[in-house]
Amino acid sequence: MARRGFLRVAGATAVVGLAGACSKSATQRKPLPSSSAVPTSAAGSSAAPTTTTTPPPSPTGPPDWTALGKGLDGPLLLPDDSGYAAAHQLFNPRFDGLKPQAVAQCASADDVAECVRFAGRYGIPLAPRSGGHSYAGWSAGPGLVIDVRKLAAITGVGRATATVGAGARLVDVYQTLADKGVGIPAGSCPTVGIAGLTLGGGLGVLDRAWGLACDNVVSLQIVTADGEIRTVDAKHDPDLFWACRGGGGGTFGAVTSLRFKTRPAPPVATWYLQWSWSQAAAVLAGWQRWAPSSPDEIWSTVHLSSASSNSLPVVAIAGSYVGHTGDLPGIFAGLIAAIGRDPISNSSEDHSYAEAMLFEAGCGDKTYEQCHLTPAGTVARQAYAASSDIVNRPLSNNGVGALVSAVQKVHDSSPIPDISIALDAAGGAVNRVAPTATAYVHRKSICSIQYIANWYDSTSSSAVQSAAAWPHAVRTSMQPYVSGEAYQNYCDPQITDWQRAYFGANYARLAKIKSRYDPHNVFAHYQGVLPG
């Protein structure tokens, strides 16, 4: 979702795929108590582990925030400042209780470098923030937040490349590129920042055709822990460039811009098929046989949801196709044959690239201007919890049954208002890249699974606690059937073997690179790569 909200117009059914929880209205959401936002082992904070390979320098004294503020072009907001309340918030109200010491709204790479040097001087943990969509709240502090949302310029757009500021939101990236007739693959939640998405890999609805977002990065500008502004690519700091393509955000430095390979913006058809809930197991089993060998131009997601307008949960397959709707019946014939059941509804629609990205973002009924966070737009913040799995071989019948049962149980007897399980197709261009070619290791998968629970202002406290616990509990129950890997952008603080789950055999190389560029672990969070 990563994108977070995937609204399908057909049947007014909300289909959450890569996106998890992009909200669909401006309703105020209820925060989760901060004590439940992170595991106990995080010592009340999701930002900084205590282990480093070498001790950091001793602070030179108490931090001089006034001096830092005077040295920045952008504003520095402290807890007593009027703009701090809004500035410290993430997309997920679950983390509103996490209060950093300061938020620097950087206006330039020089601002970022000044913040990094300041943090190193005083021993303050750093948390870079692009769009503020960290699933675990790690871009909320607790030290100095380097907010790069003002670094959102999109420049040098051409038929070969485009340079995108680290703070640019996906909706703005897509629209600006489409205006020039080009596009890139990325996520679909419109308010996600491009840097955080890309640093963790960058799943999206065009990835089977064009690869991950990180596979399309030509170079990037990053401020490392020594305060140096570096432009890295395959020839300059190549190890750091490798680590920044899948090694996770907030770990190796603060990225200020990325240069992407562009492609001509294609026509994109979106589509939606729904079956009766009684066919859920057959739909899952058939889809996982069909999806890995489907054309690269097809991206699909199976969605199981407890929330529906009728008395039963929903099972649907939705997706996008680089092409036109006229090609879809022939493609769907193989899917329907694999399932062995006809869908009860079947719809598709042709779009331009820009229109399709709005549709996939849940903004099919909104203008480009409306597809931004309130108050500038109409997209609201959303409280949710999530976890994930990576599937490298088809689920057994028992594994399929476990997913269906997890949704059925919530629908039948749980106070949780809204849960979803989404299986997003992998393969295609993603899997043609070797697992060691970038830091993104999940190159042999047939799909990812995202488990997500949403809650709302009217949700009771006990139901909020149940919702917060549900995704990881389902992930735990699924371990006999999956690879044990997980998508690093869908970070779950309760995954204890996160080094293997997120990075696999690439972790050892990542740790060595961390030792070179950040030996004192200045850029630290609870599941960030440690120097080693």
VOLUM-675612 format. One record per residue (C-alpha): y, x, z; residue number from 1. Coordinates in pm, 1 decimal. Example, Ala and Ser with C-alpha at 12.3 -4.5 7.8 and 13.67 -1.06 7.14 Angstrom:
% VOLUM-675612
-450.0,1230.0,780.0,1
-106.0,1367.0,714.0,2
//
This chain:
% VOLUM-675612
0.0,0.0,0.0,1
24.1,232.7,35.4,2
214.7,-76.1,-61.3,3
220.8,-339.6,206.1,4
255.3,-689.2,65.4,5
89.6,-816.0,-244.0,6
189.5,-1176.0,-310.5,7
-3.9,-1355.5,-576.6,8
175.7,-1655.7,-720.0,9
-146.0,-1831.0,-823.6,10
-229.3,-2086.7,-557.2,11
49.8,-1940.3,-342.1,12
-216.7,-1707.8,-204.7,13
-106.6,-1385.6,-38.0,14
-328.5,-1103.6,-156.1,15
-297.1,-782.6,39.4,16
-424.4,-481.1,-146.8,17
-267.4,-138.0,-128.6,18
15.3,-290.0,60.1,19
-98.8,-428.4,383.2,20
197.9,-602.1,532.7,21
510.9,-623.3,319.6,22
657.6,-943.8,458.2,23
721.4,-1253.5,253.7,24
1010.8,-1406.6,447.7,25
1293.7,-1312.6,677.9,26
1128.6,-1455.7,991.0,27
1181.7,-1240.5,1300.0,28
863.0,-1065.0,1412.3,29
739.4,-1001.3,1763.7,30
709.9,-633.8,1865.1,31
392.8,-503.0,2023.0,32
447.4,-347.7,2367.2,33
502.1,22.5,2309.9,34
215.8,114.5,2542.0,35
-21.5,-29.3,2284.4,36
134.3,132.0,1981.9,37
-45.5,463.8,2014.8,38
-359.3,590.4,2187.8,39
-340.9,696.6,2550.7,40
-407.2,1055.1,2449.9,41
-69.5,1059.7,2280.1,42
92.0,1060.1,2623.9,43
309.5,762.7,2549.2,44
442.7,903.1,2223.2,45
309.0,906.0,1871.0,46
506.4,1205.5,1760.6,47
395.2,1541.0,1893.6,48
59.5,1691.1,1985.4,49
68.1,1961.9,2248.5,50
-151.6,2220.2,2074.4,51
2.8,2498.5,1868.2,52
-139.5,2829.4,1753.7,53
155.2,3037.8,1872.9,54
413.6,2943.1,2134.8,55
754.8,2844.2,2001.2,56
1065.2,3040.9,2095.5,57
1221.7,2947.8,2428.3,58
1511.9,2703.3,2394.1,59
1852.2,2867.6,2419.2,60
1980.9,2590.9,2645.9,61
2034.4,2214.8,2640.5,62
2082.6,2080.7,2287.4,63
2444.1,2058.5,2177.4,64
2432.7,1730.8,1987.2,65
2808.7,1728.3,1941.1,66
2796.5,2057.4,1755.8,67
2514.0,1933.9,1535.7,68
2703.5,1618.1,1448.7,69
3010.7,1815.8,1349.1,70
2800.8,2034.5,1122.0,71
2653.6,1746.8,920.6,72
2800.3,1556.3,628.1,73
2599.6,1247.7,724.3,74
2623.0,1069.0,1060.3,75
2425.8,1174.2,1368.2,76
2341.0,874.6,1585.3,77
2262.0,909.3,1955.6,78
2125.4,634.1,2183.6,79
2472.7,530.8,2302.9,80
2615.7,502.3,1951.7,81
2669.3,157.6,1801.2,82
2458.8,224.7,1493.1,83
2161.4,368.6,1678.8,84
1979.1,39.2,1740.2,85
1935.7,-22.6,1369.9,86
1898.1,342.8,1275.1,87
1596.2,412.1,1494.5,88
1394.9,112.5,1370.5,89
1099.1,141.2,1137.6,90
970.5,-127.4,901.5,91
715.4,-234.4,1163.5,92
873.6,-394.8,1474.6,93
563.1,-285.7,1663.8,94
737.3,46.7,1719.8,95
1081.0,-74.7,1825.4,96
1012.3,62.6,2173.6,97
994.7,420.2,2043.8,98
1338.1,578.5,2087.5,99
1411.0,923.1,1939.9,100
1669.1,1150.3,2097.4,101
1879.2,1126.3,1782.0,102
1872.6,1007.9,1422.4,103
2038.5,1227.8,1161.8,104
2119.7,1030.6,847.9,105
2127.2,1334.2,623.8,106
2354.6,1332.0,320.1,107
2228.5,1653.8,161.8,108
1952.8,1912.6,170.2,109
2196.4,2131.1,364.9,110
2212.9,1860.7,632.7,111
1835.2,1862.3,653.3,112
1828.7,2241.3,685.1,113
2089.5,2231.4,960.7,114
1878.9,1978.7,1153.3,115
1566.0,2189.8,1115.8,116
1741.7,2500.8,1243.8,117
1888.1,2304.2,1533.9,118
1548.4,2166.6,1631.3,119
1391.7,2510.8,1616.8,120
1669.5,2656.2,1829.9,121
1625.8,2397.4,2105.4,122
1254.5,2323.4,2082.2,123
1303.9,1963.0,1970.4,124
1023.4,1789.0,1776.5,125
1117.9,1687.8,1423.3,126
1021.5,1367.3,1245.6,127
1121.1,1335.0,879.4,128
1168.6,975.4,764.6,129
1182.5,847.2,410.1,130
1126.7,471.1,407.7,131
1018.0,429.4,770.1,132
678.8,277.0,689.1,133
453.4,504.4,895.8,134
153.3,294.6,997.0,135
141.8,474.5,1332.6,136
514.9,496.6,1396.0,137
529.8,873.6,1359.7,138
865.0,872.5,1183.9,139
1022.2,722.9,1497.3,140
1054.7,1043.1,1695.0,141
1051.6,1120.9,1987.4,142
1284.5,1412.3,1913.0,143
1517.3,1438.3,1615.4,144
1456.3,1203.0,1324.5,145
1558.9,1350.4,989.9,146
1635.0,1033.3,797.6,147
1659.9,1109.4,425.3,148
1722.8,754.6,308.1,149
2067.8,854.7,184.7,150
1901.4,1109.6,-44.5,151
1806.5,839.4,-290.9,152
1959.6,952.3,-619.6,153
1737.0,932.8,-927.9,154
1856.5,1185.4,-1183.6,155
1755.2,1366.3,-1499.1,156
1549.0,1071.4,-1617.4,157
1387.2,1150.3,-1949.4,158
1071.4,1113.8,-2152.4,159
910.8,1407.0,-1972.0,160
1034.6,1414.7,-1611.5,161
1266.8,1254.7,-1357.2,162
1398.8,1384.4,-1025.0,163
1380.1,1134.8,-739.9,164
1553.4,1172.0,-404.9,165
1311.6,1166.2,-111.9,166
1468.7,854.6,35.4,167
1454.5,641.5,-279.2,168
1273.8,310.4,-229.4,169
999.6,223.2,-473.6,170
1179.3,-86.2,-600.8,171
1477.2,130.7,-696.2,172
1258.6,400.3,-848.1,173
1080.1,152.9,-1072.0,174
1395.8,-27.5,-1180.6,175
1593.6,288.8,-1252.6,176
1311.4,447.0,-1450.8,177
1237.7,124.9,-1638.6,178
1602.0,103.6,-1743.6,179
1541.2,435.0,-1922.1,180
1210.9,316.8,-2070.3,181
980.8,528.4,-1851.6,182
766.4,493.7,-1541.2,183
554.2,674.2,-1283.9,184
252.7,564.4,-1079.5,185
325.6,489.3,-714.9,186
271.8,217.0,-456.4,187
400.5,-135.5,-471.1,188
559.9,-219.7,-137.6,189
921.9,-226.0,-257.6,190
1081.1,-76.9,54.0,191
845.7,220.1,94.7,192
1011.0,559.0,46.8,193
885.7,774.2,-237.8,194
841.9,1092.7,-32.7,195
614.2,960.5,240.3,196
399.5,777.4,-12.0,197
358.1,1082.1,-235.5,198
294.0,1337.8,38.8,199
-9.7,1138.5,152.3,200
-145.4,1100.2,-200.5,201
15.8,783.0,-326.6,202
-228.1,508.9,-420.7,203
-92.6,244.5,-655.5,204
-172.0,-18.4,-913.7,205
-147.8,226.8,-1205.0,206
-343.3,511.3,-1047.4,207
-666.7,454.3,-1240.1,208
-465.8,491.5,-1561.4,209
-212.0,758.9,-1463.2,210
-343.6,921.2,-1144.7,211
-199.8,925.2,-795.5,212
170.1,971.4,-730.0,213
96.5,1323.3,-602.8,214
-91.3,1407.0,-923.7,215
228.5,1345.3,-1117.7,216
458.2,1570.5,-912.4,217
584.8,1866.9,-1115.3,218
789.0,2025.2,-835.5,219
961.5,1931.6,-513.2,220
1241.7,2052.5,-289.0,221
1148.6,2098.5,75.5,222
1310.0,2238.8,389.0,223
1053.7,2437.7,585.1,224
1047.5,2510.3,958.2,225
1257.2,2826.4,915.1,226
1542.2,2615.6,776.6,227
1501.7,2748.7,423.7,228
1549.5,2513.8,127.8,229
1268.1,2582.9,-117.4,230
1185.7,2449.7,-461.5,231
807.7,2468.4,-488.8,232
574.9,2420.2,-782.7,233
259.4,2569.6,-928.8,234
426.0,2913.6,-956.3,235
661.1,2916.4,-656.4,236
502.0,2879.3,-311.0,237
192.4,2735.7,-480.7,238
-0.6,2692.8,-154.9,239
280.3,2484.8,-8.5,240
300.1,2284.3,-329.7,241
-75.4,2222.1,-303.4,242
-44.1,2107.7,60.2,243
239.9,1867.7,-17.7,244
22.9,1677.2,-262.6,245
-196.5,1485.7,-19.2,246
-157.9,1684.6,303.2,247
48.9,1410.2,463.5,248
414.3,1354.2,542.7,249
606.0,1510.0,829.2,250
373.7,1810.7,849.0,251
480.7,2102.0,628.7,252
854.0,2039.9,613.0,253
1113.8,1781.6,518.7,254
1106.6,1697.6,148.4,255
1446.3,1621.5,-2.6,256
1354.9,1547.6,-365.7,257
1058.9,1535.4,-604.3,258
1037.4,1586.1,-979.4,259
779.9,1361.2,-1144.1,260
613.2,1355.4,-1481.7,261
720.3,1035.7,-1658.7,262
546.8,822.3,-1919.2,263
671.7,552.3,-2154.3,264
694.0,228.1,-1956.4,265
406.1,9.9,-2078.5,266
354.1,-365.4,-2084.5,267
152.7,-469.6,-1778.6,268
-49.0,-788.0,-1735.7,269
-117.5,-919.3,-1386.0,270
-413.3,-1140.8,-1309.5,271
-579.6,-1339.6,-1032.8,272
-930.4,-1482.2,-997.3,273
-1047.3,-1687.1,-698.6,274
-1392.8,-1801.1,-590.9,275
-1507.2,-2041.8,-323.0,276
-1557.2,-1875.1,14.4,277
-1930.6,-1943.3,2.5,278
-1947.6,-1690.4,-283.8,279
-1771.2,-1410.2,-92.3,280
-2076.1,-1184.1,-60.3,281
-2163.7,-1224.8,-428.7,282
-1804.3,-1149.0,-529.3,283
-1795.7,-828.3,-325.7,284
-2136.4,-712.5,-444.5,285
-2063.0,-784.6,-810.2,286
-1714.9,-634.9,-805.7,287
-1831.7,-302.9,-661.7,288
-2088.4,-274.8,-941.3,289
-1827.9,-352.9,-1208.1,290
-1509.8,-180.5,-1088.2,291
-1608.0,189.9,-1111.2,292
-1689.4,162.9,-1481.6,293
-1408.7,-75.7,-1575.2,294
-1146.3,58.8,-1819.0,295
-897.2,303.2,-1669.5,296
-619.8,60.9,-1762.3,297
-760.8,-194.6,-1515.9,298
-676.2,-179.5,-1146.7,299
-830.7,-441.4,-918.2,300
-847.4,-540.7,-553.4,301
-1086.4,-774.1,-373.0,302
-912.8,-964.2,-98.1,303
-1072.0,-1144.9,194.9,304
-828.8,-1335.9,414.1,305
-857.7,-1559.7,716.8,306
-525.4,-1726.5,641.9,307
-529.7,-2001.6,381.9,308
-386.7,-2344.3,314.6,309
-728.6,-2507.2,336.8,310
-1007.4,-2503.8,594.3,311
-1186.0,-2194.2,464.1,312
-1098.0,-1826.0,424.7,313
-1003.2,-1691.1,82.7,314
-1191.6,-1454.8,-147.1,315
-1011.4,-1341.3,-461.4,316
-989.4,-1053.4,-705.1,317
-648.2,-964.7,-839.9,318
-508.9,-676.4,-1034.1,319
-304.5,-527.8,-1312.1,320
-383.1,-414.4,-1664.8,321
-189.3,-170.1,-1879.2,322
-189.3,-392.1,-2183.9,323
-169.8,-761.9,-2265.0,324
-340.1,-1073.1,-2131.1,325
-516.8,-1128.5,-2462.2,326
-751.5,-841.2,-2376.6,327
-850.6,-976.6,-2035.7,328
-1118.8,-1236.3,-2122.7,329
-1338.0,-968.6,-2275.8,330
-1286.0,-741.0,-1975.5,331
-1350.1,-1020.9,-1726.3,332
-1676.6,-1116.1,-1894.8,333
-1843.5,-811.5,-1742.6,334
-1698.2,-883.3,-1398.7,335
-1806.4,-1247.4,-1397.0,336
-2152.2,-1150.7,-1519.8,337
-2184.6,-895.8,-1237.7,338
-2087.4,-1159.0,-981.7,339
-2302.8,-1429.6,-1135.7,340
-2054.2,-1703.3,-1049.1,341
-1755.7,-1842.6,-1236.9,342
-1420.5,-1833.2,-1055.4,343
-1265.9,-2160.3,-942.5,344
-925.1,-2041.0,-1064.2,345
-821.7,-1788.0,-1326.0,346
-465.3,-1696.1,-1416.1,347
-285.8,-1408.1,-1584.7,348
63.2,-1325.9,-1702.4,349
229.4,-1068.6,-1928.0,350
516.4,-859.8,-1790.9,351
733.3,-566.0,-1870.1,352
670.9,-261.7,-1650.9,353
969.4,-345.4,-1428.6,354
870.4,-712.2,-1399.4,355
512.9,-620.2,-1310.8,356
623.2,-387.2,-1032.8,357
836.8,-664.0,-882.9,358
543.6,-903.7,-907.5,359
302.8,-658.3,-744.9,360
558.2,-607.0,-468.3,361
549.2,-974.3,-376.3,362
887.8,-1023.0,-540.7,363
776.6,-1226.9,-839.2,364
1008.4,-1505.8,-725.3,365
1296.7,-1271.9,-634.4,366
1560.9,-1078.9,-820.9,367
1569.7,-701.5,-807.6,368
1861.4,-724.4,-563.7,369
1668.7,-959.9,-335.0,370
1366.1,-727.0,-328.5,371
1521.1,-509.7,-55.8,372
1512.9,-523.7,321.6,373
1743.7,-763.9,500.2,374
2038.6,-789.2,528.3,375
2096.3,-642.2,180.5,376
1794.4,-829.4,42.4,377
1547.9,-1092.4,158.7,378
1244.3,-876.9,245.7,379
1185.7,-889.9,620.6,380
1027.7,-641.0,854.4,381
666.0,-716.7,948.6,382
458.5,-652.0,1258.9,383
105.4,-539.7,1181.5,384
-177.2,-299.5,1264.6,385
-413.5,-141.1,1014.7,386
-698.5,98.6,954.6,387
-895.9,209.4,651.1,388
-1215.7,346.3,504.2,389
-1306.4,528.9,184.9,390
-1622.1,410.9,7.4,391
-1807.4,668.2,-202.8,392
-2109.4,457.0,-300.2,393
-2168.3,81.4,-322.5,394
-2193.6,-99.5,8.7,395
-2538.3,-219.5,105.1,396
-2603.6,-590.0,146.1,397
-2559.5,-539.0,520.3,398
-2225.8,-368.0,462.3,399
-2104.9,-651.5,240.5,400
-2223.2,-901.6,498.7,401
-2038.0,-719.2,775.9,402
-1706.2,-752.1,591.4,403
-1755.0,-1121.7,520.7,404
-1862.8,-1183.6,880.2,405
-1558.2,-1002.6,1020.6,406
-1325.5,-1239.7,836.4,407
-1533.7,-1547.6,915.0,408
-1530.8,-1472.0,1288.8,409
-1153.0,-1446.0,1299.7,410
-1117.1,-1764.6,1098.9,411
-1359.0,-1953.9,1322.6,412
-1261.5,-1849.3,1671.9,413
-993.2,-1580.6,1700.8,414
-630.8,-1636.1,1805.5,415
-521.9,-1370.0,1554.2,416
-300.7,-1557.0,1305.3,417
-353.1,-1352.7,989.6,418
-607.0,-1084.3,900.1,419
-705.7,-936.5,567.1,420
-961.8,-698.2,426.9,421
-874.7,-546.4,90.6,422
-1097.3,-329.2,-124.6,423
-887.0,-141.4,-380.1,424
-1056.6,9.3,-683.5,425
-1057.9,387.4,-722.7,426
-1198.9,599.8,-1002.2,427
-1048.2,654.0,-1343.9,428
-780.9,922.7,-1359.2,429
-788.6,966.2,-979.9,430
-1147.0,1088.2,-980.3,431
-1104.4,1319.2,-1276.9,432
-907.2,1554.3,-1051.4,433
-1120.8,1790.6,-843.3,434
-1122.7,1734.0,-462.7,435
-976.8,2082.4,-410.9,436
-715.2,2070.2,-688.7,437
-468.4,1908.3,-448.0,438
-484.1,1840.2,-75.0,439
-592.1,1481.8,-150.8,440
-968.7,1511.0,-108.8,441
-1089.9,1155.5,-179.7,442
-1183.0,1210.3,-544.4,443
-1538.0,1071.7,-544.3,444
-1467.7,723.5,-413.0,445
-1531.3,389.3,-575.1,446
-1275.1,213.0,-355.1,447
-1072.1,219.9,-38.0,448
-1088.2,-52.5,225.3,449
-787.8,-156.9,428.8,450
-822.8,-368.6,741.9,451
-496.8,-530.0,844.3,452
-377.9,-780.0,1103.6,453
-30.5,-935.9,1100.9,454
146.7,-1122.1,1376.5,455
465.5,-1319.8,1407.6,456
736.1,-1421.9,1650.3,457
535.5,-1726.5,1756.7,458
217.3,-1526.0,1825.1,459
112.2,-1516.2,2190.3,460
97.5,-1183.8,2372.2,461
-279.5,-1203.0,2405.4,462
-316.5,-1272.2,2033.9,463
-88.8,-977.8,1953.9,464
-313.3,-751.6,2159.0,465
-620.4,-887.8,1981.3,466
-456.3,-836.1,1643.9,467
-359.0,-479.2,1727.3,468
-717.4,-395.1,1823.0,469
-891.5,-574.2,1535.2,470
-849.9,-326.2,1243.2,471
-998.8,-27.4,1422.6,472
-1276.0,-239.5,1571.6,473
-1380.1,-351.6,1223.8,474
-1358.7,4.6,1095.9,475
-1590.6,114.6,1376.9,476
-1841.3,-156.8,1288.6,477
-1838.6,-45.3,923.2,478
-1921.3,321.2,982.0,479
-2294.6,286.2,902.6,480
-2200.7,169.9,552.3,481
-1909.9,392.5,446.1,482
-1824.6,761.5,401.9,483
-1635.5,819.2,725.9,484
-1329.6,918.2,524.1,485
-998.3,733.5,555.3,486
-671.1,724.0,362.4,487
-411.6,940.8,535.1,488
-123.3,708.6,446.7,489
-303.0,426.0,629.9,490
-307.7,641.8,941.9,491
-489.8,504.8,1245.8,492
-423.7,691.9,1573.3,493
-761.4,582.3,1708.6,494
-955.9,782.8,1449.0,495
-1070.7,1080.9,1654.9,496
-1219.3,1288.1,1371.6,497
-907.8,1248.2,1159.9,498
-923.1,1604.6,1027.8,499
-1245.6,1524.2,844.1,500
-1156.4,1161.3,771.8,501
-822.6,1236.6,604.4,502
-869.4,1586.5,463.8,503
-1239.6,1675.0,461.3,504
-1314.8,2028.1,344.4,505
-946.3,2079.6,258.6,506
-841.3,2085.0,624.9,507
-916.7,2456.0,676.3,508
-687.2,2554.4,389.5,509
-418.9,2315.1,511.6,510
-430.4,2474.5,858.6,511
-380.0,2822.1,710.0,512
-82.5,2699.7,508.0,513
59.3,2536.0,819.6,514
31.8,2869.8,1003.1,515
233.0,3040.1,731.9,516
513.6,2786.7,696.9,517
527.5,2625.6,1042.4,518
348.2,2849.9,1294.9,519
519.7,2685.7,1592.7,520
435.5,2331.1,1479.6,521
797.6,2220.5,1460.6,522
692.7,1939.5,1225.8,523
438.1,1777.8,1455.4,524
276.2,1442.1,1504.3,525
-40.4,1314.9,1664.2,526
-258.1,1351.9,1353.6,527
-64.3,1624.2,1176.9,528
-230.8,1941.7,1053.5,529
-215.8,2213.1,1319.6,530
-159.1,2583.8,1255.2,531
-491.2,2760.5,1241.2,532
//
